[in-house]
Amino acid sequence: MKKEEAVATLISYRIEQAEKAIEDAHCLLSGNGSPQSIINRSYYAMFYVTLALMLQIGKSFSKHSGAISAFDKEFVHKGLLPKELSSDLHKIFELRQDHDYKIISNPSIEEAKISVSKAKRFVIAVKEYLMGVYAESLPHID
């Protein structure tokens, strides 16, 4: 397998992970899942497609903050993706951090609903961007 094919395969996999995380968030939301779990799945959907973007430019990160910073630098500041996506990513990352790591945290169902909405918009926008770049190479994406 050529390097380009391997990268395209991994990008497809990351997009599939993101879509599954959104699906999980919707299931949790409709099945009385905890707001914390819904926010977590929403954030990870965004994170997985951010990792796909990083693969597209030949970068990888071990820390979430590094990937988010690179997203801003490489895609938002260069005008490739809208600033609203950066705001959404930062907001949901902070929500997840607060609700996963604070000793006492009670996120609201409204926060959870907003996180799913923002994550879905983020995943769709990044997926559309990647499809434009890899139109021929990502056959698994619809």
C-alpha positions in Angstrom: 0.0 0.0 0.0 1.4 3.4 -1.0 1.8 6.1 1.7 -1.0 8.2 0.2 -3.3 5.2 0.3 -2.4 4.5 3.9 -3.1 8.1 4.9 -6.4 8.1 3.0 -7.4 4.9 4.8 -6.5 6.3 8.2 -8.4 9.5 7.4 -11.4 7.5 6.5 -11.1 5.5 9.7 -10.9 8.7 11.8 -14.0 10.1 10.0 -15.9 6.8 10.7 -14.9 7.1 14.4 -16.2 10.7 14.5 -19.5 9.6 12.9 -19.9 6.7 15.4 -19.2 9.1 18.3 -21.9 11.5 17.0 -24.3 8.5 16.7 -23.4 7.5 20.2 -24.1 11.0 21.5 -27.5 11.0 19.8 -28.3 7.6 21.3 -27.3 8.8 24.7 -29.4 11.9 24.3 -32.5 10.1 23.2 -32.1 7.3 25.8 -31.6 9.4 28.9 -27.8 9.2 28.9 -25.9 11.4 31.2 -25.1 14.9 30.0 -21.5 14.2 30.9 -21.3 11.2 28.5 -23.1 13.1 25.8 -20.6 15.9 26.0 -17.7 13.4 26.0 -18.9 11.7 22.9 -19.6 15.0 21.2 -16.1 16.2 21.9 -14.5 13.0 20.7 -16.3 13.2 17.4 -14.7 16.6 16.9 -11.3 15.4 18.1 -11.3 12.4 15.7 -12.0 14.6 12.6 -9.3 17.0 13.9 -6.9 14.1 13.9 -8.0 13.3 10.3 -7.1 16.9 9.3 -3.7 16.6 11.0 -3.0 13.4 8.9 -3.9 15.4 5.8 -1.0 17.8 6.5 1.4 15.1 7.8 1.1 15.9 11.5 0.1 13.9 14.5 -0.2 14.9 18.2 -0.2 13.1 21.5 -2.0 15.9 23.3 -5.5 17.2 22.6 -4.3 20.8 23.2 -1.6 20.4 20.5 -4.1 19.1 18.0 -6.5 21.9 18.7 -3.8 24.5 18.4 -2.7 23.1 15.1 -6.3 23.1 13.9 -6.4 26.8 14.6 -3.0 27.5 13.1 -3.2 25.3 10.0 -6.9 25.6 9.0 -8.6 28.5 10.7 -5.9 31.2 10.6 -5.2 30.3 7.0 -8.9 30.7 6.1 -9.5 27.1 5.1 -12.2 26.5 7.7 -14.4 29.1 9.5 -13.6 30.7 12.8 -16.9 29.4 14.3 -15.5 25.9 14.1 -12.6 26.9 16.2 -14.9 28.5 18.8 -17.0 25.4 18.9 -14.0 23.1 19.3 -12.6 25.1 22.1 -16.0 25.4 23.8 -16.7 21.6 23.7 -13.2 20.8 24.7 -13.5 23.0 27.8 -16.9 21.5 28.6 -15.5 18.0 28.4 -12.5 18.9 30.5 -14.7 20.5 33.2 -17.2 17.7 33.3 -14.7 14.8 33.0 -12.1 16.1 35.4 -13.7 18.4 38.0 -14.5 16.7 41.3 -18.0 18.0 41.3 -19.6 18.7 38.0 -23.2 18.6 36.9 -23.6 19.5 33.2 -27.1 20.3 32.1 -29.0 18.5 29.4 -29.1 21.8 27.5 -25.2 21.9 27.4 -25.3 18.3 26.2 -27.8 19.2 23.4 -25.7 22.1 22.3 -22.5 20.0 22.3 -24.1 17.5 20.0 -25.3 20.2 17.6 -21.9 21.9 17.5 -20.1 18.5 17.1 -22.3 17.5 14.2 -21.8 20.8 12.4 -18.0 20.5 13.0 -17.8 16.9 11.7 -19.8 17.8 8.6 -17.7 20.8 7.8 -14.4 19.0 8.2 -15.7 16.0 6.3 -16.7 18.2 3.4 -13.3 19.9 3.5 -11.5 16.5 3.4 -13.7 15.2 0.6 -12.7 18.2 -1.4 -9.0 17.5 -0.8 -9.3 13.7 -1.2 -12.3 13.4 -3.6 -10.9 10.3 -5.3 -9.1 8.8 -2.4 -11.8 8.5 0.3 -14.3 6.0 -1.2 -15.7 5.0 2.2 -17.1 8.5 2.9 -20.6 9.5 1.9 
